[in-house]
Amino acid sequence: MLSLPPTVRVFVAVAPIDMRGSFDALAGAVRHLGLDPVDGHLYLFLNKRRRLAKAL
């Protein structure tokens, strides 16, 4: 079970992401939204078929 403090927000991407990219590419996607990938929040990305997930 994943236990997060109440100050941590979880963001889930609604558009699929290419999972062949690195975590740097995911960080770039977060920055593209105007957010900071190292701010302590959780960012969740899914592939097109919604079978693979990556968290940042």
PQR file with spaces between the fields and no chain letter, atoms N, CA, C, O and H, PARSE charges and radii, in Angstrom:
ATOM       1  N    MET     1       0.846   -1.171    0.000 -0.4000 1.5000
ATOM       2  CA   MET     1       0.000    0.000    0.000 -0.0000 2.0000
ATOM       3  C    MET     1       0.890    1.232    0.000  0.5500 1.7000
ATOM       4  O    MET     1       1.898    1.292    0.704 -0.5500 1.4000
ATOM       5  N    LEU     2       0.505    2.196   -0.789 -0.4000 1.5000
ATOM       6  CA   LEU     2       1.230    3.448   -0.902 -0.0000 2.0000
ATOM       7  C    LEU     2       0.601    4.475    0.021  0.5500 1.7000
ATOM       8  O    LEU     2      -0.580    4.802   -0.099 -0.5500 1.4000
ATOM       9  H    LEU     2      -0.314    2.147   -1.361  0.4000 1.0000
ATOM      10  N    SER     3       1.400    4.970    0.934 -0.4000 1.5000
ATOM      11  CA   SER     3       0.917    5.945    1.893 -0.0000 2.0000
ATOM      12  C    SER     3       1.586    7.290    1.614  0.5500 1.7000
ATOM      13  O    SER     3       2.808    7.412    1.698 -0.5500 1.4000
ATOM      14  H    SER     3       2.359    4.704    1.031  0.4000 1.0000
ATOM      15  N    LEU     4       0.785    8.287    1.284 -0.4000 1.5000
ATOM      16  CA   LEU     4       1.294    9.619    0.956 -0.0000 2.0000
ATOM      17  C    LEU     4       0.793   10.627    1.987  0.5500 1.7000
ATOM      18  O    LEU     4      -0.333   10.510    2.472 -0.5500 1.4000
ATOM      19  H    LEU     4      -0.208    8.188    1.216  0.4000 1.0000
ATOM      20  N    PRO     5       1.619   11.611    2.321 -0.5600 1.5000
ATOM      21  CA   PRO     5       1.135   12.665    3.223  0.2800 2.0000
ATOM      22  C    PRO     5       0.033   13.481    2.554  0.5500 1.7000
ATOM      23  O    PRO     5      -0.053   13.502    1.326 -0.5500 1.4000
ATOM      24  N    PRO     6      -0.793   14.140    3.319 -0.5600 1.5000
ATOM      25  CA   PRO     6      -1.904   14.909    2.738  0.2800 2.0000
ATOM      26  C    PRO     6      -1.464   16.101    1.892  0.5500 1.7000
ATOM      27  O    PRO     6      -2.280   16.661    1.160 -0.5500 1.4000
ATOM      28  N    THR     7      -0.226   16.493    1.972 -0.4000 1.5000
ATOM      29  CA   THR     7       0.249   17.629    1.177 -0.0000 2.0000
ATOM      30  C    THR     7       0.641   17.227   -0.240  0.5500 1.7000
ATOM      31  O    THR     7       0.840   18.094   -1.091 -0.5500 1.4000
ATOM      32  H    THR     7       0.436   16.038    2.566  0.4000 1.0000
ATOM      33  N    VAL     8       0.755   15.937   -0.505 -0.4000 1.5000
ATOM      34  CA   VAL     8       1.162   15.455   -1.833 -0.0000 2.0000
ATOM      35  C    VAL     8      -0.066   15.354   -2.727  0.5500 1.7000
ATOM      36  O    VAL     8      -1.064   14.723   -2.379 -0.5500 1.4000
ATOM      37  H    VAL     8       0.594   15.233    0.186  0.4000 1.0000
ATOM      38  N    ARG     9       0.035   15.991   -3.885 -0.4000 1.5000
ATOM      39  CA   ARG     9      -1.044   15.915   -4.871 -0.0000 2.0000
ATOM      40  C    ARG     9      -0.660   14.880   -5.924  0.5500 1.7000
ATOM      41  O    ARG     9       0.518   14.724   -6.243 -0.5500 1.4000
ATOM      42  H    ARG     9       0.846   16.503   -4.168  0.4000 1.0000
ATOM      43  N    VAL    10      -1.638   14.184   -6.457 -0.4000 1.5000
ATOM      44  CA   VAL    10      -1.420   13.173   -7.492 -0.0000 2.0000
ATOM      45  C    VAL    10      -2.046   13.687   -8.782  0.5500 1.7000
ATOM      46  O    VAL    10      -3.244   13.964   -8.836 -0.5500 1.4000
ATOM      47  H    VAL    10      -2.596   14.311   -6.199  0.4000 1.0000
ATOM      48  N    PHE    11      -1.220   13.812   -9.821 -0.4000 1.5000
ATOM      49  CA   PHE    11      -1.675   14.260  -11.130 -0.0000 2.0000
ATOM      50  C    PHE    11      -1.636   13.068  -12.075  0.5500 1.7000
ATOM      51  O    PHE    11      -0.622   12.375  -12.160 -0.5500 1.4000
ATOM      52  H    PHE    11      -0.247   13.588   -9.778  0.4000 1.0000
ATOM      53  N    VAL    12      -2.734   12.823  -12.787 -0.4000 1.5000
ATOM      54  CA   VAL    12      -2.818   11.728  -13.747 -0.0000 2.0000
ATOM      55  C    VAL    12      -3.002   12.341  -15.126  0.5500 1.7000
ATOM      56  O    VAL    12      -3.923   13.126  -15.351 -0.5500 1.4000
ATOM      57  H    VAL    12      -3.558   13.385  -12.719  0.4000 1.0000
ATOM      58  N    ALA    13      -2.113   11.975  -16.051 -0.4000 1.5000
ATOM      59  CA   ALA    13      -2.200   12.494  -17.417 -0.0000 2.0000
ATOM      60  C    ALA    13      -3.388   11.860  -18.125  0.5500 1.7000
ATOM      61  O    ALA    13      -3.569   10.644  -18.060 -0.5500 1.4000
ATOM      62  H    ALA    13      -1.365   11.338  -15.868  0.4000 1.0000
ATOM      63  N    VAL    14      -4.197   12.665  -18.799 -0.4000 1.5000
ATOM      64  CA   VAL    14      -5.356   12.142  -19.514 -0.0000 2.0000
ATOM      65  C    VAL    14      -5.000   11.721  -20.934  0.5500 1.7000
ATOM      66  O    VAL    14      -5.667   10.866  -21.516 -0.5500 1.4000
ATOM      67  H    VAL    14      -4.050   13.652  -18.852  0.4000 1.0000
ATOM      68  N    ALA    15      -3.957   12.315  -21.488 -0.4000 1.5000
ATOM      69  CA   ALA    15      -3.497   11.937  -22.826 -0.0000 2.0000
ATOM      70  C    ALA    15      -2.420   10.863  -22.694  0.5500 1.7000
ATOM      71  O    ALA    15      -1.574   10.941  -21.804 -0.5500 1.4000
ATOM      72  H    ALA    15      -3.415   13.010  -21.015  0.4000 1.0000
ATOM      73  N    PRO    16      -2.444    9.859  -23.577 -0.5600 1.5000
ATOM      74  CA   PRO    16      -1.413    8.813  -23.492  0.2800 2.0000
ATOM      75  C    PRO    16      -0.038    9.369  -23.821  0.5500 1.7000
ATOM      76  O    PRO    16       0.099   10.325  -24.585 -0.5500 1.4000
ATOM      77  N    ILE    17       0.974    8.752  -23.230 -0.4000 1.5000
ATOM      78  CA   ILE    17       2.376    9.157  -23.402 -0.0000 2.0000
ATOM      79  C    ILE    17       3.141    7.998  -24.033  0.5500 1.7000
ATOM      80  O    ILE    17       2.837    6.835  -23.768 -0.5500 1.4000
ATOM      81  H    ILE    17       0.863    7.976  -22.610  0.4000 1.0000
ATOM      82  N    ASP    18       4.120    8.306  -24.856 -0.4000 1.5000
ATOM      83  CA   ASP    18       4.976    7.292  -25.452 -0.0000 2.0000
ATOM      84  C    ASP    18       5.925    6.761  -24.380  0.5500 1.7000
ATOM      85  O    ASP    18       6.760    7.506  -23.867 -0.5500 1.4000
ATOM      86  H    ASP    18       4.367    9.251  -25.071  0.4000 1.0000
ATOM      87  N    MET    19       5.804    5.496  -24.044 -0.4000 1.5000
ATOM      88  CA   MET    19       6.590    4.908  -22.962 -0.0000 2.0000
ATOM      89  C    MET    19       8.019    4.568  -23.367  0.5500 1.7000
ATOM      90  O    MET    19       8.804    4.107  -22.538 -0.5500 1.4000
ATOM      91  H    MET    19       5.126    4.891  -24.460  0.4000 1.0000
ATOM      92  N    ARG    20       8.363    4.790  -24.629 -0.4000 1.5000
ATOM      93  CA   ARG    20       9.745    4.535  -25.046 -0.0000 2.0000
ATOM      94  C    ARG    20      10.687    5.631  -24.571  0.5500 1.7000
ATOM      95  O    ARG    20      11.904    5.449  -24.562 -0.5500 1.4000
ATOM      96  H    ARG    20       7.725    5.165  -25.303  0.4000 1.0000
ATOM      97  N    GLY    21      10.129    6.760  -24.179 -0.4000 1.5000
ATOM      98  CA   GLY    21      10.945    7.863  -23.698 -0.0000 2.0000
ATOM      99  C    GLY    21      11.458    7.622  -22.287  0.5500 1.7000
ATOM     100  O    GLY    21      10.962    6.755  -21.566 -0.5500 1.4000
ATOM     101  H    GLY    21       9.140    6.908  -24.186  0.4000 1.0000
ATOM     102  N    SER    22      12.443    8.392  -21.915 -0.4000 1.5000
ATOM     103  CA   SER    22      13.041    8.253  -20.587 -0.0000 2.0000
ATOM     104  C    SER    22      12.245    9.067  -19.571  0.5500 1.7000
ATOM     105  O    SER    22      11.266    9.734  -19.907 -0.5500 1.4000
ATOM     106  H    SER    22      12.845    9.096  -22.500  0.4000 1.0000
ATOM     107  N    PHE    23      12.694    8.991  -18.321 -0.4000 1.5000
ATOM     108  CA   PHE    23      12.052    9.789  -17.283 -0.0000 2.0000
ATOM     109  C    PHE    23      12.332   11.273  -17.502  0.5500 1.7000
ATOM     110  O    PHE    23      11.574   12.119  -17.028 -0.5500 1.4000
ATOM     111  H    PHE    23      13.489    8.449  -18.048  0.4000 1.0000
ATOM     112  N    ASP    24      13.400   11.596  -18.207 -0.4000 1.5000
ATOM     113  CA   ASP    24      13.655   13.001  -18.554 -0.0000 2.0000
ATOM     114  C    ASP    24      12.580   13.518  -19.507  0.5500 1.7000
ATOM     115  O    ASP    24      12.179   14.679  -19.425 -0.5500 1.4000
ATOM     116  H    ASP    24      14.016   10.909  -18.593  0.4000 1.0000
ATOM     117  N    ALA    25      12.114   12.654  -20.410 -0.4000 1.5000
ATOM     118  CA   ALA    25      11.034   13.050  -21.315 -0.0000 2.0000
ATOM     119  C    ALA    25       9.741   13.278  -20.535  0.5500 1.7000
ATOM     120  O    ALA    25       8.978   14.193  -20.847 -0.5500 1.4000
ATOM     121  H    ALA    25      12.440   11.710  -20.477  0.4000 1.0000
ATOM     122  N    LEU    26       9.494   12.447  -19.519 -0.4000 1.5000
ATOM     123  CA   LEU    26       8.311   12.654  -18.684 -0.0000 2.0000
ATOM     124  C    LEU    26       8.422   13.954  -17.895  0.5500 1.7000
ATOM     125  O    LEU    26       7.439   14.678  -17.739 -0.5500 1.4000
ATOM     126  H    LEU    26      10.114   11.705  -19.265  0.4000 1.0000
ATOM     127  N    ALA    27       9.614   14.243  -17.402 -0.4000 1.5000
ATOM     128  CA   ALA    27       9.835   15.503  -16.693 -0.0000 2.0000
ATOM     129  C    ALA    27       9.600   16.686  -17.627  0.5500 1.7000
ATOM     130  O    ALA    27       9.069   17.715  -17.209 -0.5500 1.4000
ATOM     131  H    ALA    27      10.412   13.654  -17.529  0.4000 1.0000
ATOM     132  N    GLY    28       9.992   16.542  -18.881 -0.4000 1.5000
ATOM     133  CA   GLY    28       9.726   17.586  -19.867 -0.0000 2.0000
ATOM     134  C    GLY    28       8.238   17.772  -20.106  0.5500 1.7000
ATOM     135  O    GLY    28       7.776   18.896  -20.304 -0.5500 1.4000
ATOM     136  H    GLY    28      10.423   15.707  -19.221  0.4000 1.0000
ATOM     137  N    ALA    29       7.484   16.680  -20.089 -0.4000 1.5000
ATOM     138  CA   ALA    29       6.028   16.779  -20.252 -0.0000 2.0000
ATOM     139  C    ALA    29       5.400   17.513  -19.067  0.5500 1.7000
ATOM     140  O    ALA    29       4.448   18.275  -19.237 -0.5500 1.4000
ATOM     141  H    ALA    29       7.860   15.767  -19.928  0.4000 1.0000
ATOM     142  N    VAL    30       5.929   17.285  -17.882 -0.4000 1.5000
ATOM     143  CA   VAL    30       5.433   17.986  -16.693 -0.0000 2.0000
ATOM     144  C    VAL    30       5.773   19.468  -16.792  0.5500 1.7000
ATOM     145  O    VAL    30       4.937   20.322  -16.495 -0.5500 1.4000
ATOM     146  H    VAL    30       6.702   16.666  -17.744  0.4000 1.0000
ATOM     147  N    ARG    31       6.991   19.770  -17.205 -0.4000 1.5000
ATOM     148  CA   ARG    31       7.394   21.181  -17.352 -0.0000 2.0000
ATOM     149  C    ARG    31       6.570   21.886  -18.418  0.5500 1.7000
ATOM     150  O    ARG    31       6.290   23.079  -18.307 -0.5500 1.4000
ATOM     151  H    ARG    31       7.669   19.076  -17.446  0.4000 1.0000
ATOM     152  N    HIS    32       6.179   21.137  -19.461 -0.4000 1.5000
ATOM     153  CA   HIS    32       5.360   21.707  -20.535 -0.0000 2.0000
ATOM     154  C    HIS    32       4.006   22.178  -19.998  0.5500 1.7000
ATOM     155  O    HIS    32       3.405   23.100  -20.551 -0.5500 1.4000
ATOM     156  H    HIS    32       6.407   20.167  -19.551  0.4000 1.0000
ATOM     157  N    LEU    33       3.534   21.555  -18.938 -0.4000 1.5000
ATOM     158  CA   LEU    33       2.276   21.957  -18.306 -0.0000 2.0000
ATOM     159  C    LEU    33       2.453   23.126  -17.345  0.5500 1.7000
ATOM     160  O    LEU    33       1.481   23.627  -16.780 -0.5500 1.4000
ATOM     161  H    LEU    33       4.022   20.807  -18.489  0.4000 1.0000
ATOM     162  N    GLY    34       3.699   23.560  -17.162 -0.4000 1.5000
ATOM     163  CA   GLY    34       3.964   24.674  -16.257 -0.0000 2.0000
ATOM     164  C    GLY    34       4.154   24.249  -14.822  0.5500 1.7000
ATOM     165  O    GLY    34       4.070   25.079  -13.917 -0.5500 1.4000
ATOM     166  H    GLY    34       4.490   23.153  -17.620  0.4000 1.0000
ATOM     167  N    LEU    35       4.410   22.968  -14.592 -0.4000 1.5000
ATOM     168  CA   LEU    35       4.620   22.448  -13.244 -0.0000 2.0000
ATOM     169  C    LEU    35       6.078   22.055  -13.070  0.5500 1.7000
ATOM     170  O    LEU    35       6.819   21.934  -14.045 -0.5500 1.4000
ATOM     171  H    LEU    35       4.478   22.294  -15.328  0.4000 1.0000
ATOM     172  N    ASP    36       6.480   21.858  -11.833 -0.4000 1.5000
ATOM     173  CA   ASP    36       7.853   21.475  -11.526 -0.0000 2.0000
ATOM     174  C    ASP    36       7.886   19.985  -11.167  0.5500 1.7000
ATOM     175  O    ASP    36       7.225   19.582  -10.211 -0.5500 1.4000
ATOM     176  H    ASP    36       5.878   21.956  -11.041  0.4000 1.0000
ATOM     177  N    PRO    37       8.642   19.147  -11.910 -0.5600 1.5000
ATOM     178  CA   PRO    37       8.639   17.707  -11.641  0.2800 2.0000
ATOM     179  C    PRO    37       9.308   17.300  -10.334  0.5500 1.7000
ATOM     180  O    PRO    37       9.169   16.151   -9.915 -0.5500 1.4000
ATOM     181  N    VAL    38      10.024   18.196   -9.684 -0.4000 1.5000
ATOM     182  CA   VAL    38      10.700   17.857   -8.428 -0.0000 2.0000
ATOM     183  C    VAL    38      10.081   18.592   -7.238  0.5500 1.7000
ATOM     184  O    VAL    38      10.754   18.828   -6.235 -0.5500 1.4000
ATOM     185  H    VAL    38      10.137   19.130  -10.024  0.4000 1.0000
ATOM     186  N    ASP    39       8.808   18.951   -7.348 -0.4000 1.5000
ATOM     187  CA   ASP    39       8.152   19.700   -6.276 -0.0000 2.0000
ATOM     188  C    ASP    39       7.572   18.810   -5.186  0.5500 1.7000
ATOM     189  O    ASP    39       6.994   19.324   -4.228 -0.5500 1.4000
ATOM     190  H    ASP    39       8.262   18.759   -8.162  0.4000 1.0000
ATOM     191  N    GLY    40       7.707   17.489   -5.299 -0.4000 1.5000
ATOM     192  CA   GLY    40       7.224   16.586   -4.261 -0.0000 2.0000
ATOM     193  C    GLY    40       5.872   15.977   -4.550  0.5500 1.7000
ATOM     194  O    GLY    40       5.375   15.177   -3.757 -0.5500 1.4000
ATOM     195  H    GLY    40       8.177   17.071   -6.077  0.4000 1.0000
ATOM     196  N    HIS    41       5.264   16.336   -5.670 -0.4000 1.5000
ATOM     197  CA   HIS    41       3.981   15.756   -6.049 -0.0000 2.0000
ATOM     198  C    HIS    41       4.222   14.531   -6.931  0.5500 1.7000
ATOM     199  O    HIS    41       5.338   14.307   -7.399 -0.5500 1.4000
ATOM     200  H    HIS    41       5.668   16.986   -6.314  0.4000 1.0000
ATOM     201  N    LEU    42       3.182   13.751   -7.150 -0.4000 1.5000
ATOM     202  CA   LEU    42       3.267   12.518   -7.921 -0.0000 2.0000
ATOM     203  C    LEU    42       2.585   12.729   -9.261  0.5500 1.7000
ATOM     204  O    LEU    42       1.448   13.194   -9.324 -0.5500 1.4000
ATOM     205  H    LEU    42       2.276   13.933   -6.769  0.4000 1.0000
ATOM     206  N    TYR    43       3.294   12.381  -10.339 -0.4000 1.5000
ATOM     207  CA   TYR    43       2.769   12.509  -11.693 -0.0000 2.0000
ATOM     208  C    TYR    43       2.703   11.118  -12.301  0.5500 1.7000
ATOM     209  O    TYR    43       3.706   10.406  -12.339 -0.5500 1.4000
ATOM     210  H    TYR    43       4.218   12.003  -10.288  0.4000 1.0000
ATOM     211  N    LEU    44       1.522   10.727  -12.777 -0.4000 1.5000
ATOM     212  CA   LEU    44       1.299    9.392  -13.309 -0.0000 2.0000
ATOM     213  C    LEU    44       0.986    9.486  -14.796  0.5500 1.7000
ATOM     214  O    LEU    44       0.129   10.263  -15.218 -0.5500 1.4000
ATOM     215  H    LEU    44       0.706   11.305  -12.746  0.4000 1.0000
ATOM     216  N    PHE    45       1.701    8.677  -15.588 -0.4000 1.5000
ATOM     217  CA   PHE    45       1.529    8.647  -17.033 -0.0000 2.0000
ATOM     218  C    PHE    45       1.169    7.232  -17.457  0.5500 1.7000
ATOM     219  O    PHE    45       1.699    6.262  -16.916 -0.5500 1.4000
ATOM     220  H    PHE    45       2.398    8.046  -15.245  0.4000 1.0000
ATOM     221  N    LEU    46       0.263    7.117  -18.433 -0.4000 1.5000
ATOM     222  CA   LEU    46      -0.168    5.826  -18.957 -0.0000 2.0000
ATOM     223  C    LEU    46       0.093    5.771  -20.455  0.5500 1.7000
ATOM     224  O    LEU    46       0.153    6.801  -21.127 -0.5500 1.4000
ATOM     225  H    LEU    46      -0.167    7.906  -18.873  0.4000 1.0000
ATOM     226  N    ASN    47       0.249    4.540  -20.973 -0.4000 1.5000
ATOM     227  CA   ASN    47       0.428    4.398  -22.411 -0.0000 2.0000
ATOM     228  C    ASN    47      -0.932    4.383  -23.100  0.5500 1.7000
ATOM     229  O    ASN    47      -1.969    4.507  -22.449 -0.5500 1.4000
ATOM     230  H    ASN    47       0.201    3.704  -20.427  0.4000 1.0000
ATOM     231  N    LYS    48      -0.917    4.232  -24.416 -0.4000 1.5000
ATOM     232  CA   LYS    48      -2.148    4.335  -25.199 -0.0000 2.0000
ATOM     233  C    LYS    48      -3.164    3.264  -24.825  0.5500 1.7000
ATOM     234  O    LYS    48      -4.362    3.544  -24.773 -0.5500 1.4000
ATOM     235  H    LYS    48      -0.074    4.131  -24.944  0.4000 1.0000
ATOM     236  N    ARG    49      -2.708    2.052  -24.567 -0.4000 1.5000
ATOM     237  CA   ARG    49      -3.619    0.957  -24.219 -0.0000 2.0000
ATOM     238  C    ARG    49      -3.927    0.885  -22.724  0.5500 1.7000
ATOM     239  O    ARG    49      -4.682    0.018  -22.283 -0.5500 1.4000
ATOM     240  H    ARG    49      -1.735    1.825  -24.609  0.4000 1.0000
ATOM     241  N    ARG    50      -3.349    1.785  -21.955 -0.4000 1.5000
ATOM     242  CA   ARG    50      -3.542    1.856  -20.504 -0.0000 2.0000
ATOM     243  C    ARG    50      -3.085    0.585  -19.790  0.5500 1.7000
ATOM     244  O    ARG    50      -3.671    0.186  -18.783 -0.5500 1.4000
ATOM     245  H    ARG    50      -2.736    2.489  -22.313  0.4000 1.0000
ATOM     246  N    ARG    51      -2.037   -0.048  -20.316 -0.4000 1.5000
ATOM     247  CA   ARG    51      -1.488   -1.252  -19.697 -0.0000 2.0000
ATOM     248  C    ARG    51      -0.181   -0.988  -18.964  0.5500 1.7000
ATOM     249  O    ARG    51       0.189   -1.736  -18.059 -0.5500 1.4000
ATOM     250  H    ARG    51      -1.560    0.275  -21.133  0.4000 1.0000
ATOM     251  N    LEU    52       0.510    0.063  -19.348 -0.4000 1.5000
ATOM     252  CA   LEU    52       1.781    0.434  -18.703 -0.0000 2.0000
ATOM     253  C    LEU    52       1.619    1.794  -18.044  0.5500 1.7000
ATOM     254  O    LEU    52       0.927    2.676  -18.552 -0.5500 1.4000
ATOM     255  H    LEU    52       0.209    0.670  -20.083  0.4000 1.0000
ATOM     256  N    ALA    53       2.275    1.938  -16.900 -0.4000 1.5000
ATOM     257  CA   ALA    53       2.236    3.206  -16.190 -0.0000 2.0000
ATOM     258  C    ALA    53       3.628    3.551  -15.704  0.5500 1.7000
ATOM     259  O    ALA    53       4.409    2.668  -15.350 -0.5500 1.4000
ATOM     260  H    ALA    53       2.836    1.221  -16.487  0.4000 1.0000
ATOM     261  N    LYS    54       3.934    4.831  -15.686 -0.4000 1.5000
ATOM     262  CA   LYS    54       5.170    5.342  -15.112 -0.0000 2.0000
ATOM     263  C    LYS    54       4.806    6.482  -14.183  0.5500 1.7000
ATOM     264  O    LYS    54       3.951    7.312  -14.494 -0.5500 1.4000
ATOM     265  H    LYS    54       3.300    5.549  -15.973  0.4000 1.0000
ATOM     266  N    ALA    55       5.462    6.508  -13.047 -0.4000 1.5000
ATOM     267  CA   ALA    55       5.218    7.579  -12.081 -0.0000 2.0000
ATOM     268  C    ALA    55       6.487    8.400  -11.923  0.5500 1.7000
ATOM     269  O    ALA    55       7.598    7.870  -11.958 -0.5500 1.4000
ATOM     270  H    ALA    55       6.156    5.834  -12.794  0.4000 1.0000
ATOM     271  N    LEU    56       6.307    9.662  -11.754 -0.4000 1.5000
ATOM     272  CA   LEU    56       7.434   10.574  -11.579 -0.0000 2.0000
ATOM     273  C    LEU    56       7.172   11.400  -10.345  0.5500 1.7000
ATOM     274  O    LEU    56       7.987   12.249   -9.985 -0.5500 1.4000
ATOM     275  H    LEU    56       5.405   10.092  -11.726  0.4000 1.0000
